[in-house]
């Protein structure tokens, strides 16, 4: 998709999503990746490519148990 410059070109090339009917297959599994993380974004991207629903009912829904780097204010 690197040659596509905007959403209109993508629609012309790939069509629209009105006919998209996601299917839950045996490969459709939950992820523990937190929302907004590169890992979660990659999982969502793969789900779309595979024609799966974006959201799994057992995906992580919070940030419990996660730690992050603390950066001091400048």
C-alpha positions in Angstrom: 0.0 0.0 0.0 3.0 2.3 -0.1 2.1 3.7 -3.5 -1.4 4.7 -2.3 -1.5 8.3 -1.2 -5.0 8.7 0.3 -8.2 6.8 1.2 -9.8 7.5 -2.1 -7.0 5.8 -4.0 -7.2 2.8 -1.6 -11.0 2.5 -2.3 -10.4 2.6 -6.0 -7.7 -0.1 -5.7 -9.2 -2.4 -3.1 -12.9 -1.5 -3.0 -14.9 -0.4 0.0 -15.8 -2.1 3.2 -19.5 -2.3 2.9 -19.3 -5.9 1.9 -16.8 -6.9 4.6 -18.1 -9.8 6.6 -15.5 -10.8 9.3 -15.2 -14.5 10.1 -14.0 -16.1 13.3 -11.8 -19.0 12.4 -9.6 -21.2 14.6 -6.8 -18.7 14.1 -8.8 -15.9 15.7 -7.3 -15.7 19.2 -7.2 -13.0 21.9 -4.2 -10.8 22.5 -2.7 -9.5 25.8 -1.2 -6.5 24.1 -2.3 -3.2 25.6 -4.4 -0.7 23.6 -2.3 1.7 21.5 0.9 -0.4 21.7 2.7 -1.3 18.5 2.0 -5.0 19.2 -1.8 -4.4 19.4 -1.8 -2.3 16.2 0.0 -5.2 14.5 -2.5 -7.7 15.8 -5.4 -5.5 14.5 -3.6 -5.1 11.1 -3.3 -8.9 10.8 -6.9 -9.5 11.7 -8.1 -7.2 9.0 -5.8 -8.9 6.4 -7.1 -12.3 7.5 -10.8 -11.1 7.3 -11.3 -11.5 11.0 -13.2 -9.2 13.4 -11.1 -6.5 14.9 -12.0 -7.2 18.5 -11.9 -10.5 20.4 -14.0 -10.8 23.5 -11.0 -11.9 25.5 -8.6 -9.1 24.3 -6.9 -7.1 27.1 -9.2 -4.4 28.3 -7.0 -2.6 30.9 -3.5 -1.8 31.8 -3.4 -3.8 35.0 -0.1 -5.4 35.8 1.9 -3.3 33.2 4.8 -1.1 34.1 6.2 1.7 32.0 9.3 3.9 32.0 9.0 7.1 33.9 10.6 10.1 32.3 11.3 13.1 34.4 9.9 16.4 33.3 12.3 18.9 31.8 
